[in-house]
Amino acid sequence: MEFKFSDYLLAKQSVDDRALNKDVLSILQTYFDMAGPSLSIIEAGGGIGTMLARLLRWNMLPPHVGYTLVDSMPENIAYAKTWLPQWAASAGLQTETTPANELRLFDAKHEVYLRLICADIFDFIARRPPQADLLIAHAFLDLLPLPNGLPDLLSLSHRMAWLTLNFDGVTILEPILNPLTDEYIIRLYHRSMYERPGGGDIQSGRHLFSYLLESDASILAAGASDWVVYPRNGKYQPEEYYFLHCILHFIEESLSGNRRLDPQAFKDWLTVRRSQIERGKLTYIAHQMDFLVIV
Ligand SMILES: C[S@@+](CC[C@H](N)C(=O)[O-])C[C@H]1O[C@@H](n2cnc3c(N)ncnc32)[C@H](O)[C@@H]1O
């Protein structure tokens, strides 16, 4: 199966929809409701823009929103520029575009001025952009060198930050094939996350409780936001079928050539796990945490 990162980001939307902690979300909604008619948002590591689509789809935003999406992958920014207007049209919104990676999405009730910025988030912060009312970092913080990068990141907002889907070091694949092999492969996979070039904290979920306090942020709400993907009537939704294959692709990509693994045993393990997806037998759980904080 061909792997494309933008397709992975599209595919995980429904898994993320279910995962987002609804207690945290309801307090965020209260904040939106009290914020008045306009709000500025910066999203760090925003990918192709699915969070903005979600907030519009869930009708959460105030009437006027300035939304700045920053992502370091040029492919994501290019994809967002074509995908978001298509998505907006399907949702009954109109779009105006400018050559400078700016979009205006609007209908009778909403108006979102979107700026798409291709940059490393720390380069963006170094330019001292105007602080936003809300910082969003979704499925992003666990990729950063924590806790060092956190105060700089939080400085993007002067009020609130909604920090979601922070991985917390637990991956579950059911049913178990062989307890020792399963545990060993998952342990090596987690270790490979620590070894990513930009840093990364695979227990960012639990560590953020203290990291946030050390960064002078106060936690307004926190809760689990686990990914839970399981077959229904022996099948997955097409995008969740693809999502599961992406997870196995990430495990394969991270561990191929790892000297601590027997290549044939790893190949066999992947083959069986993939066949479980085909047969509608695999359940996948990843433990993650959401936070809403005052900065
Ligand atoms: C797991 S993806 C999540 C994307 C998006 N938030 C979503 O959930 O659909 C992480 C994103 O962070 C971006 N990214 C990683 N490191 C970054 C950095 N240092 N600065 C800006 N973006 C970064 C990647 O390009 C990727 O799009």
The ligand as an SDF file (V2000), in Angstrom:
LIG
                    3D

 27 29  0  0  0  0  0  0  0  0999 V2000
    1.8560   14.2820   13.6030 C   0  0  0  0  0  0  0  0  0  0  0  0
    1.7570   15.6230   12.5130 S   0  0  0  0  0  0  0  0  0  0  0  0
    0.2820   16.3970   13.0530 C   0  0  0  0  0  0  0  0  0  0  0  0
   -0.2660   17.3740   12.0800 C   0  0  0  0  0  0  0  0  0  0  0  0
   -1.6140   17.9790   12.4790 C   0  0  0  0  0  0  0  0  0  0  0  0
   -1.5280   18.6600   13.7490 N   0  0  0  0  0  0  0  0  0  0  0  0
   -2.6660   16.9080   12.5130 C   0  0  0  0  0  0  0  0  0  0  0  0
   -2.8740   16.3070   13.5540 O   0  0  0  0  0  0  0  0  0  0  0  0
   -3.2720   16.6340   11.4580 O   0  0  0  0  0  0  0  0  0  0  0  0
    2.9950   16.7270   13.0920 C   0  0  0  0  0  0  0  0  0  0  0  0
    3.1850   17.9230   12.1930 C   0  0  0  0  0  0  0  0  0  0  0  0
    4.1710   18.7680   12.7590 O   0  0  0  0  0  0  0  0  0  0  0  0
    4.9930   19.2780   11.7260 C   0  0  0  0  0  0  0  0  0  0  0  0
    6.2730   19.6200   12.3520 N   0  0  0  0  0  0  0  0  0  0  0  0
    7.1780   18.7780   12.9070 C   0  0  0  0  0  0  0  0  0  0  0  0
    8.1860   19.4710   13.4560 N   0  0  0  0  0  0  0  0  0  0  0  0
    7.9110   20.7910   13.2460 C   0  0  0  0  0  0  0  0  0  0  0  0
    8.5720   22.0050   13.5830 C   0  0  0  0  0  0  0  0  0  0  0  0
    9.7270   21.9780   14.2570 N   0  0  0  0  0  0  0  0  0  0  0  0
    8.0070   23.1570   13.2200 N   0  0  0  0  0  0  0  0  0  0  0  0
    6.8270   23.1810   12.5560 C   0  0  0  0  0  0  0  0  0  0  0  0
    6.1580   22.0620   12.2060 N   0  0  0  0  0  0  0  0  0  0  0  0
    6.6820   20.8820   12.5420 C   0  0  0  0  0  0  0  0  0  0  0  0
    5.0690   18.1570   10.7110 C   0  0  0  0  0  0  0  0  0  0  0  0
    5.3680   18.6410    9.4250 O   0  0  0  0  0  0  0  0  0  0  0  0
    3.6660   17.5740   10.8000 C   0  0  0  0  0  0  0  0  0  0  0  0
    2.7990   18.1380    9.8600 O   0  0  0  0  0  0  0  0  0  0  0  0
  1  2  1  0
  2  3  1  0
  2 10  1  0
  3  4  1  0
  4  5  1  0
  5  6  1  0
  5  7  1  0
  7  8  2  0
  7  9  1  0
 10 11  1  0
 11 12  1  0
 11 26  1  0
 12 13  1  0
 13 14  1  0
 13 24  1  0
 14 15  1  0
 14 23  1  0
 15 16  2  0
 16 17  1  0
 17 18  1  0
 17 23  2  0
 18 19  1  0
 18 20  2  0
 20 21  1  0
 21 22  2  0
 22 23  1  0
 24 25  1  0
 24 26  1  0
 26 27  1  0
M  CHG  2   2   1   9  -1
M  END
$$$$
